């Protein structure tokens, strides 16, 4: 109640969703600023020894080409010096470029990846046409273009009644990764909060007064449960805020499209009906997810993972006198959580593979990896086995941590080793 009543908790609970949205938009915004703010023009002299391909390089707002077709330069550096800074780079298209498929770009400064990609795109199509023409069939390239297809594969899932429902693997992956990252962040931040609280009470010696009126086990579990409820409260507030925001966004977006879809299409510079199709696909993908089961399992795994890791943080926190000395105990815990997060990221492409199945059953990785798998309909026996092992391991860790906690909170003045901590457990 003390934590929830703080102004900092209220402010951060409201601001964090907006901060996450801002952080997600920053790369897009920076990319846009970088593309619009760059008004410099790169001047490139093109020495085309073949005399056929320099025309493929088109001028635009960022590049100007000085074409020298049919010429050959023995030393590009001398040519660059003779230009007296009127050009920024020298590009040589050799006579055997069809076979070598390599073009050299000389400059004093290292040019960016965007420049190299633009030049490559300009030449690829022209060189491809030339190679096809050399095969003796001038219409072959046109036939190849006409024969190109782009097949769209949709995942249609059957429910228990046999009804069909379209699924979106992309949307499921995004939601699973968000839940995995939330679990990782919550457990790590609130586990560290418990450790800091234990160390602070031990440093102030107030714990000696507290344990005179309650058992060490009760004190440790009170901290774990109390802080865990703070996390669930914060998560519940976010769910409410996001639900309200999604409802308002859907209402406003649906009303504006229903009122004037042509205006929306024109404003987005898309073909008529394109944005309606996109919105419909996104809405269908979101609606296809069983949110009740997903959020319910998220809470179950969050509680289990939190109890497991928070008990370890509390137990090892009691073995040190200062927060600066806790790294030797917390580093292994944090490494395990980081491994679990990377395992979750690796399982996105194959959520039903052997690694995903094993990592979602192992208790120390299941709270994070299972979040990635949940949107993809995990078999019930794997889900049940994973939950049983998770809570069984959490109870074992609580018992071990309680034995460490009851001894460690009253010992001062010496750094404890893992060997000594193991003796407390025994």
N, C-alpha and C positions, 0 to 999 in steps of 0.2 A: 504493500500500500504506500510505503514511503517513496519507492521508485516511481510508481505510477502517478503519484501526486506531484512530482517535480515538474516545473515548467519546462525543463530541458527535455523530459520524456515526451510531453505533449507536443512541443514544437517539433522535435525530431521525428516523431511518429507521423505528423502531418507533412513534414517537408521531405522525408526520405523518398516516398513515391515520386515526387516531382524531381528530386535530385537524380534518381535512377533514370527518369525519362530524359532529363537534361544531359546526363552522361552518355546515354545512348544516341542522342542527337548531335553531340559535339563532333564526332568524326565526320558526319555528313555535312555539318555546317563548316568545319574547317576545310573539307574538300571543296565545297562550293566557293568559299572565300579565296582559297588558293587558286582555283581555276579562273575566277573573275578578277582577282586583284593583279594577276600576272599579265601586264600589258606589254612586256618586252617581246621583241621579235628576233628570232634566231635566223640569221642569214647564212645559207649553206650554198657553197659552190658545188655543182654537180658535174663531175667529169665523166661523161658516159662514153667509154671506149667502144661500145657496141653501136651507138647512135640510134638506139631503138627504145630505150627504157626511161630516159630522163623525163619524158612527158607524163609518166605515171605519177610524178611527184607534184601535187597540187598545192598552190599557195593558199594560206589561210591567215587568220589573225595572229598566229603565233610563229609561222614559218614563211620565209621568202627564199625561193630557189633561183640561183643563177645557173642556167643550163649551158654546158659546153659539150654538145653532142659530137661524137666522132673524133674528139681530140684525145691525146694521150700525154700524160705528165709523168716524167721520170721521178721527180722529187716533189711530192705534195707539200712538204714543208717550205720549200723555196717558193712555190706558187702562193702559199698562205702569206709568207713574208712580203712578197711582191704586191699583194693586194692591199697592204698598208692599213690593216684593221677595218677594211670595208666588208669583210666577211667574218663569221664566227667559226666556221668549220668547212672542211673540204671532204666531199664524198666522192669516192672513186668506184664506178661500176665497171668491173673488169670485163674483158672480151669473152671470157669463158664463164660468165656468171650463171648460165643455164645449168652447167654441170657442177660448178663449185657451190652454187647457192649461197655465196658469201659476198657481202659488200662492205668495204672499209670506210669508216668515218673518222677523219683526223681532226683534232682540235687541241687547243692548249688547255682548256678546262674540261673537266669530266661532265659530259652531258647526261641529263636525267633519263630515267627509264621510259617516261612518256614520249620523249623524242625518238628513242630507238624503236619503240613500239609503233609510232606513227609512220616512220620510214619503212618499217617492215611490212605494215599493212598495205601501204601504197604499192610496194613492189611485188608482193606475193601474187595478187590477182593477175597482173600483167605478165609475170614470168610463167604463171600457170597456163595462161592463154597461149603463150609462145610455145611452150612444150607440147601442148595439145595440138596446135597447128602443125608442129613439126612431125606429128604422127601421120599426116596426110589426110585427115578428115576435118575440114574447117568447121563443120557443123557439130562436131563432137562436144565442144564446150557448151553450146546451146542445149544439146540433148541432155547433158549432165545436169545443167541447171533446172531443166524441166522435170528431170527424174528425181530431184531432191524432195524428200518428205520429212515431216516433223511429227512423229507419232506421239500422241499424248496418252499415257497409261494412267487410268484412274483406279484407285483401290476401292472396291465395293465389298463391304462386310455384311454378312448375314447375322441378324440378331437371333435370339432364342426362338422367335416365332417364324423365322425364315424370311423376314422382311429385309430388303436391301437398304443399305445406308452407305453413302459415300464417305470415305475417310481421307484425311490429309496427313501424310507422313511428315511433311515439313512443319505443319502446325503442331503436331504431337511432339516432334523433336524440340521445338522452341519452348513449349510449355514444360516439358520434362526437364530441360536444362535450366529453366528459370527456377523451378521447384528445387532442383538439386543444389543450385547456387544459394538459394534462400536457406536451405537446411544447413549447408556448410557455414554460411555467414552467421546464422542464429546460434548454432551450437558452439562455434568458436568464440564469438563475442560474449555470449552469456556464460560459457564455461570459464573464460578468462575473468569475467566479473566475479564469479564465485571464488576463484583463486585469490584475487585481489582482496576480497572481503575477508577471507580466512587469514591472509597474511597481515592485513591491517588490524584485525582484532587480536591477533597473536602479538603483534608489535606493541600495541597499546596495553596489552595485558588485561584487557577487559574480558577475554575469554575465560580467565581464571574465575571471575565472578559469575559468569554465565553458567559454567559447568557445575557450579555449586548448587544450582536449582534445576538442572536438567541433565540428561545423559548426553554424552558426546554424539551418540548415534542420532538422537532427536535433534540436536543442534545442526548437525551436518545435513540431515534430511530436510529440516526446516528451510535451510538456505537453498538447497537444490529445488525443492518444490516451489518455494516462494518466487525465486527468480524464473523458474520455468513458467509459472503462471503469468509473470510479466511478459515473457516472450509470446505466449499464446494470446494474451490481451492485445499486444501490439499487432500480431498477425490478424486477429479478428477485426481490428479497426481498419487495417489495410484492405481486407476483403470487402468490408462495407463501402469504403471509399472508392475502390476500384469498380465495384458493382454499380454504384451510383453514377460514376463517371462513364462506364460503358453504356448504361441505360440512356444517359443524356446524349452521349455521342451517337448512339444508334437512332434515337428519336430525332435529333437535329438532322443527321445525315439522311435518314429515311424520308423525313418531311421535305427537305430541300430537293431530293431526287424525284420524289413523287410530284412535287409542284412544277419543277422545270428541269427535267433530265438533260435537255439539249444545252441549257446554259452551263450545267455542270460539266458536260462533255467538252464544250468549247473552252471552258476555263482550264481544264486539265490537258487540253491539246491532244485529245484521244479520239479515235473513231467512235461514231455513235454506237452506244451500247457496250463499249469496252469497259468503262468504269462500273457499269451496272453488273456486268458479268464478274468483274473482280470482286466487288463488294459481296455479291451473292456467293462466290466461292469461299471467301473468308468467313462469311456468316455460317455457311454450311459446315465448314471445317471446325469452327468453334462449337457449333451446336452438336456435332457428331461425337464430341468428347463427353464421357460420363462424369460430369463435374462433381456430383454428389460422392461417387466412389473415389474419385481422384483426391478431392480435398479431405475426405474422411481418412483415407490411407495416409495422406500427407501428415495429418495430425498424429496418427498412430506411430508413424516412423519418426516424426520429429520428437515425440515424447520418449520413445525408446532410445533413439540416438542421443538425445540430450541427457537422459538418465545415465547412459553408459559413459559418455565423455565427461559430463559434469562431476560425476562421482570421482573419476580419476583426477580431475583438476582439484577438487576439494581435498582428496587424500594426499596428493603430492604437495599441494599448497601448505598443508600443515607441517610438512617436513622441513620447511625453510623459515628463516627469520625475516628475510627481506625479499621484496619482489624481484630485485636484481639477481638473486641467487636461484630463482625458480627455473631458469632456462634449461638446466641440465635435466629436469624432470619433464618440462612441458615440450621440449623439442621432439622427443619420440611421439608424443600424442599428436602434435601438429603435423608431423611428417606423415603419420597414418591418415590423417584427414585430407592432406594434400594428395596423397596417393589415391584415396577414394574419389576425390574430385576429378583427377586426371583419368581414372578408370571410367567414371561416368561420361566424360567427354569422349573417350575412345569407344564407348558402347553406343553412341548415338547412331552410327552408320549401321550397326548390326545389333539391335536391342534383344534379339532372340538367340544370339550366338553363345557358345560355351563360356567365354570370358564374362559376358554380361550375366549369365545365369549364376555362375559361381560367385561373382562379386556381389550380386544382389542377395545371396544367401549367407555369405560370411558376415557375421554381426558387425565388424568394425568398418565395413564398406557398404553394407546394405542400406543404411539410412540415406545415402547420397545416390548410389547407383540405382536403387529401386525407383527413385523419383524419375529417372530417365526412362525406365521400362514401363511404368504404370500407364502412360497414355496408349501403350501398344497392347493392352489386354494380356497381362501376365497370367499363366495357368494358376488356378486356385490353390493347388497343392504347393507350388513354389512360394506363393504369397503367404500361406499359412506356415510353412516350414521356416521361412525367413523371419516372420514375426515372432514365432516361438523361440528361435535361436537368439534373436535380438534381445528380447526381454529376459530370457534366461541368462544370457551373458551380462546384461545390465544389472540384474540382481546379484550375480557373482561379483561384479566390479564394485557394487555398493557395499557388499559384505567385506571385500578386501580393503576398500578405501576406509571403511569404518574402523577397521583394526589399525590402520595407519593413522587415522585421524585422532583416535582416543589417546594414542601415545605421543604423537608429534605435536599436538597443540600445547603441551605443557613442557616441552623441551626447548631450551634456548642456548645461544652462544656457540653453536658448532654446526658446520655444514654436514649434512647427512649424505651418505652414499647409498646407492641402490642396494648394496649388500646389507647395510644396517636397516634399511626400510623393509627388506625381505624378512629380517629377523622379527620385526614388529608384527608382520603378518602371521608368521609361524607361532 
